[in-house]
Amino acid sequence: MLGFLQMGLVEQNAIAGSILFLRYFDLNEKQVLGFNEFLVAFEKESARGCAVLTLCVLEDALRDLMARRMPLASESMHRNLAPPGRLDFSIENAYLIGVLSKTEMHDFKYLVKIRNQFAHNAMLSISFDDARIASFVGNLEFPKKVEHPYEGDNRTIFALSATMLYFALINRINDLERISVAEEIVMLAEMVS
């Protein structure tokens, strides 16, 4: 495991909160440095950009994980379980096929609610401190489940939960078994012949 403090990656902002949790995942140096670049880029984003782009990354990771879990089939069949533009639907289906845990599904849905507040109120100047968004952030479970829960600003808590969900997803991809397609039923007439 890498020594994040020695690498100089921990800063006093949203990056610090997220990097602290990387130690729970078995990542190589390239993955850590790549993720640090991702966090630095998101730190520079507006609140709206942070929420919207974070969910784009999570949605891609979820789609990859679901494709790994589902039987080999056409892309149109996969779209039935993970339809574009219907992330809530994809999240519930991912839970049903064993891709997401209950806590992951819970936090993912709240992250979507937060993203939607930013995306669907484009003409309003809103932030992570707005009452509705703050309420959604307060419902995130991941940041409460760690040894030393972070109790900082809402944007950092959002980033922390999203980071933990992201790494839970990418670390699970190699452990998932593909669901097999049901065997064809042998018809009685075929058994007699």
C-alpha positions in Angstrom: 0.0 0.0 0.0 1.3 3.4 -0.9 2.2 6.0 1.7 0.0 8.9 0.6 1.4 11.4 3.0 4.9 10.7 1.8 3.8 11.1 -1.8 2.5 14.6 -1.0 -0.9 13.9 -2.4 -2.9 14.9 0.7 -4.0 18.6 0.7 -6.4 20.4 3.0 -9.5 20.3 0.8 -11.8 17.8 -0.9 -8.8 15.8 -2.2 -7.7 15.1 1.3 -11.0 13.5 2.4 -11.1 11.3 -0.7 -7.4 10.3 -0.7 -7.6 9.1 2.9 -10.0 6.3 1.8 -7.8 5.1 -1.0 -5.8 3.1 1.6 -8.7 0.7 1.9 -8.3 -0.4 -1.6 -5.5 -2.3 -3.2 -4.3 0.1 -5.8 -1.0 0.4 -7.6 0.9 3.7 -7.9 -0.4 4.4 -11.4 -4.0 4.1 -10.3 -3.4 6.3 -7.3 -1.7 9.0 -9.4 -4.3 8.8 -12.1 -7.0 9.2 -9.5 -5.2 12.1 -7.9 -5.3 13.9 -11.3 -9.0 13.2 -11.4 -9.5 14.7 -8.0 -7.4 17.8 -8.8 -9.5 18.3 -12.0 -12.7 18.0 -10.0 -11.5 20.3 -7.3 -11.3 23.0 -9.9 -14.8 22.4 -11.2 -17.8 24.5 -10.1 -20.2 22.7 -7.7 -22.5 22.0 -10.6 -19.7 20.6 -12.7 -18.4 18.5 -9.9 -21.8 16.9 -9.2 -22.7 16.3 -12.9 -19.3 15.0 -14.0 -18.9 12.8 -10.9 -22.1 11.0 -11.8 -21.0 10.6 -15.4 -17.9 8.7 -14.1 -20.0 6.6 -11.7 -22.5 5.8 -14.4 -19.7 4.6 -16.7 -18.3 2.4 -14.0 -21.7 1.0 -13.2 -22.4 0.2 -16.8 -19.0 -1.6 -17.1 -19.7 -3.6 -14.0 -23.2 -4.6 -15.2 -21.9 -5.6 -18.6 -19.4 -7.8 -16.8 -22.1 -9.4 -14.7 -24.8 -9.9 -17.4 -24.8 -12.9 -19.8 -23.2 -12.3 -23.1 -25.9 -10.7 -25.2 -26.5 -7.9 -27.7 -26.0 -4.3 -26.7 -29.7 -3.7 -27.0 -30.5 -6.4 -24.5 -28.0 -4.9 -22.0 -29.6 -1.5 -22.5 -32.8 -3.0 -21.1 -31.1 -3.4 -17.7 -29.0 -0.2 -17.9 -30.9 2.2 -20.2 -29.2 5.5 -21.1 -30.7 8.4 -19.3 -32.3 6.2 -16.6 -29.6 6.0 -14.0 -32.1 5.3 -11.1 -33.4 2.3 -13.1 -29.9 1.0 -13.7 -29.0 1.4 -10.1 -32.0 -0.7 -9.0 -31.3 -3.3 -11.6 -27.6 -3.5 -10.5 -28.7 -4.2 -7.0 -31.1 -6.9 -8.2 -28.4 -8.7 -10.1 -25.9 -8.5 -7.3 -23.7 -5.8 -8.6 -24.4 -3.2 -5.8 -24.8 -3.7 -2.1 -27.8 -2.1 -0.3 -25.6 0.7 1.0 -24.0 1.3 -2.4 -27.5 1.5 -4.0 -28.6 3.9 -1.2 -25.7 6.3 -1.7 -25.8 6.0 -5.4 -29.4 7.1 -5.4 -28.6 10.1 -3.2 -25.7 11.1 -5.4 -28.1 11.0 -8.3 -30.5 13.2 -6.4 -27.7 15.7 -5.7 -26.7 15.7 -9.3 -30.3 16.2 -10.4 -30.6 19.3 -8.1 -27.7 20.9 -10.0 -28.6 19.7 -13.4 -32.3 20.6 -13.3 -31.9 23.9 -11.7 -29.4 25.2 -14.2 -30.6 28.8 -14.1 -30.3 29.0 -10.3 -27.0 29.7 -8.5 -26.9 26.8 -6.1 -24.2 25.1 -4.1 -23.7 22.0 -1.9 -24.8 24.2 1.1 -28.3 24.7 -0.3 -30.9 23.1 2.1 -32.1 20.4 -0.2 -28.7 19.4 -1.3 -27.3 19.5 2.2 -30.2 17.2 3.3 -29.3 14.7 0.6 -25.6 14.9 1.5 -26.6 14.2 5.2 -28.3 11.0 4.0 -25.1 9.5 2.5 -24.0 6.4 4.4 -20.5 5.7 3.1 -18.8 8.6 5.0 -20.4 7.5 8.2 -19.1 4.0 8.0 -15.4 4.7 8.2 -13.3 4.5 11.3 -13.0 8.3 11.6 -16.0 9.9 9.8 -15.3 13.1 8.0 -17.6 15.9 9.2 -16.5 18.7 6.9 -18.2 20.6 4.1 -20.9 19.1 2.0 -18.9 19.1 -1.2 -16.2 17.1 0.4 -18.7 14.6 1.9 -20.2 14.3 -1.6 -16.8 13.6 -3.1 -15.9 11.2 -0.4 -19.0 9.1 -0.9 -18.6 9.2 -4.7 -14.9 8.1 -4.3 -15.8 5.2 -2.0 -18.5 4.1 -4.4 -16.3 4.4 -7.4 -13.5 2.2 -5.8 -16.1 -0.3 -4.5 -17.2 -0.7 -8.1 -13.9 -0.9 -9.9 -12.5 -3.3 -7.2 -15.5 -5.6 -7.7 -15.2 -6.0 -11.4 -12.8 -8.9 -11.4 -14.7 -10.7 -8.6 -18.1 -10.8 -10.4 -19.2 -14.0 -12.0 -21.1 -13.6 -15.2 -24.7 -14.7 -14.9 -25.2 -17.7 -17.2 -28.1 -18.0 -19.6 -30.7 -20.7 -18.7 -30.2 -24.0 -20.4 -32.7 -24.9 -23.1 -35.5 -27.1 -21.9 -35.5 -30.5 -23.5 -39.0 -31.1 -24.8 -40.7 -34.4 -24.0 -41.0 -35.3 -27.6 -37.2 -34.9 -28.0 -36.5 -37.1 -25.0 -38.7 -40.0 -26.5 -36.9 -40.1 -29.8 
